[in-house]
């Protein structure tokens, strides 16, 4: 049983570099690392900022694609405007939640399904 459950979980790491300058002046200053963890009902999109990013980073940011038939849970330490951008980017998915470690769950912030309403909290396995 445990082996079957383990096979259902997929981990994919994508490194996306969001540059604030032209390619001739690239640096690692704005590197964002994304990790995708597939769950039965949602994809956990974790991000890690290697350094401080600037709003210009959004112009060239290309977050990883996910299965739109499932929801998305966003997790990571970043500026509010990055969360807003990611919420807009993943808008076509079934629902979007933001992970809150204080409640060990994801708060639904957008939904396209009657099964999840804005403000609902879903259990999220972050590991």
C-alpha positions as CSV (number, residue, x, y, z in Angstrom):
1,X,0.0,0.0,0.0
2,X,2.7,2.4,0.9
3,X,4.6,1.7,-2.3
4,X,1.5,2.3,-4.4
5,X,1.0,5.6,-2.6
6,X,4.6,6.6,-3.1
7,X,4.3,5.9,-6.9
8,X,1.4,8.4,-7.1
9,X,3.6,11.3,-5.8
10,X,5.7,12.9,-8.4
11,X,8.4,15.5,-7.6
12,X,9.6,17.8,-10.4
13,X,12.1,20.6,-9.9
14,X,12.3,23.5,-12.3
15,X,14.7,26.3,-12.1
16,X,13.5,29.5,-13.6
17,X,15.7,32.6,-13.9
18,X,13.9,35.9,-13.9
19,X,16.3,38.6,-15.1
20,X,15.9,42.2,-14.4
21,X,18.4,43.3,-17.0
22,X,19.1,42.3,-20.6
23,X,20.9,39.0,-21.2
24,X,24.3,40.7,-21.5
25,X,24.1,41.8,-17.9
26,X,22.5,38.6,-16.4
27,X,23.3,37.7,-12.8
28,X,22.0,35.1,-10.3
29,X,20.4,38.0,-8.4
30,X,16.9,37.1,-9.4
31,X,16.9,33.3,-9.4
32,X,13.7,31.6,-8.4
33,X,13.6,27.9,-7.8
34,X,10.2,26.1,-8.2
35,X,9.4,22.6,-6.9
36,X,6.3,20.8,-8.0
37,X,4.8,18.0,-5.9
38,X,1.8,16.2,-7.4
39,X,-1.0,15.2,-5.1
40,X,-4.2,13.5,-5.9
41,X,-6.4,16.7,-5.9
42,X,-3.8,19.4,-6.3
43,X,-0.2,20.4,-7.3
44,X,1.9,21.9,-4.6
45,X,3.9,24.7,-6.2
46,X,6.8,25.6,-3.9
47,X,9.1,28.4,-4.6
48,X,12.4,29.5,-3.1
49,X,14.0,32.9,-3.8
50,X,17.8,32.7,-3.9
51,X,18.0,36.4,-3.4
52,X,15.8,39.5,-3.3
53,X,13.8,39.9,-6.5
54,X,12.5,43.1,-8.0
55,X,9.1,43.7,-9.6
56,X,10.9,43.8,-13.1
57,X,11.4,40.0,-12.6
58,X,7.7,39.4,-13.4
59,X,8.2,40.6,-17.0
60,X,10.3,37.5,-17.8
61,X,9.1,35.0,-15.2
62,X,7.8,31.7,-16.6
63,X,6.4,29.6,-13.8
64,X,6.1,25.8,-14.4
65,X,3.0,24.5,-16.1
66,X,0.6,22.3,-14.1
67,X,-2.4,20.0,-14.8
68,X,-5.3,22.5,-14.9
69,X,-7.8,19.7,-14.0
70,X,-6.4,19.8,-10.5
71,X,-6.0,22.6,-8.0
72,X,-2.8,24.5,-7.1
73,X,-1.4,25.2,-3.6
74,X,1.2,27.9,-3.5
75,X,3.9,27.8,-0.9
76,X,7.1,29.9,-0.4
77,X,8.4,33.0,1.2
78,X,8.1,35.9,-1.2
79,X,6.6,39.3,-1.8
80,X,2.8,39.7,-2.0
81,X,3.1,40.9,-5.6
82,X,4.7,37.6,-6.5
83,X,1.8,35.7,-4.9
84,X,-0.6,37.9,-6.9
85,X,1.2,37.1,-10.1
86,X,1.3,33.4,-9.5
87,X,-2.5,33.4,-8.6
88,X,-3.2,35.2,-11.9
89,X,-0.9,32.8,-13.8
90,X,-2.6,29.7,-12.3
91,X,-6.1,31.1,-12.6
92,X,-7.3,28.5,-15.1
93,X,-6.8,25.6,-12.6
94,X,-9.6,24.0,-10.6
95,X,-8.7,26.1,-7.5
96,X,-5.9,28.0,-6.0
97,X,-4.9,27.9,-2.3
98,X,-2.1,29.5,-0.3
99,X,-0.3,27.4,2.2
100,X,-0.3,28.7,5.8
101,X,2.1,26.9,8.1
102,X,0.3,28.1,11.2
103,X,-2.7,26.0,10.3
104,X,-0.9,23.3,8.3
105,X,-3.3,23.9,5.4
106,X,-4.1,25.8,2.3
107,X,-6.6,28.6,2.3
108,X,-8.7,28.6,-0.9
109,X,-8.4,32.1,-2.5
110,X,-9.9,31.2,-5.9
111,X,-12.2,28.4,-7.1
112,X,-13.8,27.1,-10.2
113,X,-15.5,24.2,-8.6
114,X,-18.4,23.8,-6.2
115,X,-16.3,21.4,-4.0
116,X,-14.1,24.3,-2.8
117,X,-15.2,27.7,-1.8
118,X,-13.1,30.8,-1.1
119,X,-12.1,30.7,2.5
120,X,-12.1,27.0,2.8
121,X,-9.0,25.3,4.3
122,X,-7.7,22.1,2.8
123,X,-5.2,19.8,4.4
124,X,-1.8,20.1,2.7
125,X,1.0,17.6,3.0
126,X,4.0,20.0,2.5
127,X,6.6,17.2,2.6
